[in-house]
């Protein structure tokens, strides 16, 4: 799977990028036909501590999966977003089985 990671208005460190890549590559164990993915990391300028936003878009044959999470850290957001994508993949595969 080809991944593009964009950090908007800040520079993400290699440790964070590696963590996100590892989590997304694990999704291939559930569905091995993922074409590519795009990740956007953003920090909002508001007063709350929950200001880190991660958006993940995965392209699969015939469809596109998307998850957006807001959390205290990018690590927590990545966990939640990949779990949401895992559920979407599972649902997508169940629909494919029916047809």
N, C-alpha and C positions, 0 to 999 in steps of 0.2 A: 504494500500500500504506500502510495506517495503522500506525504504530509507536508503542508505548509503551515508554519506557525507565525502569526503576526502579533507583535506586541505594540500597542498603540500608545504613543507619547511616553514610552519608557523602554528600557532595554532589559529583556528577560535574561536571567542568567542560564548557563548551560544546564545546571542541575534541574531547574524547573522544566526546561525544554525536554530533557531526557525523561523526566518523570511522566510528562504528558504523552510523549511518544510511546513509552512502555505501556501505559494504560490503554492507549488506542490500539496498539498492536495486539494486545490481549483480546480485543473484540473480534479479531480474525479467527479465534478459536470457536466463536459462535456462528460466524458467517464468513466464509473464506473468499467471497466474491466482492468484497469492498474495493472499489476502484481507487478512490483517493479521498483525502480529507483536508479540511481547512479549519484552523483554530485561530480565534481572535481573543487576545488578552487585553483587558482595559481596566484602568483604575478611574473610578468616578470621583470627582471633586465635591464630595458632600461631607457632612459632619459625622455621619454614622460610621461605625467601624466595619460594617458589612458593605464595603465599597469596591471589591474586586469582582469583575465580571468576566466569565469565560463563555465563549460561544463556539460550538463545534458543529461543523457541517460535514456529513459523510455522504459521498455519492456511491450508490449501489445500482446495479442494472435495473433500469426502469423506475427508479425512485431516488429520493434524497431524504436523509435523516438529519434532524437538527435538534440540538439541545443548548439551552442557555441557562446558566446558573450564576447566582450572586452569593458570595460568601466572604468570610473574614480573610481567607487566604486562597491563593490560586490552587494550592494542593487540595484543600477541601472541595473547592469548586470543581476541580478536575475529577475527583472521586464521584461527586454527585452527577456530573454531566455524563461521565462514561457509564454510570449505572443506568441513567435514563436512556442512553443510546442502546445499552444491552437489552433493556426491556423492549425498545422499539424494534430491534433486530429480531427478537424472539417473536413479537407480534407479526412482523413482516413475514417471517418464515412460516408461521402457522397459517397465514393467509395463502402463501404459496402452496402449501400442502393441500389445502382445500380445493384449489383450482387445479 
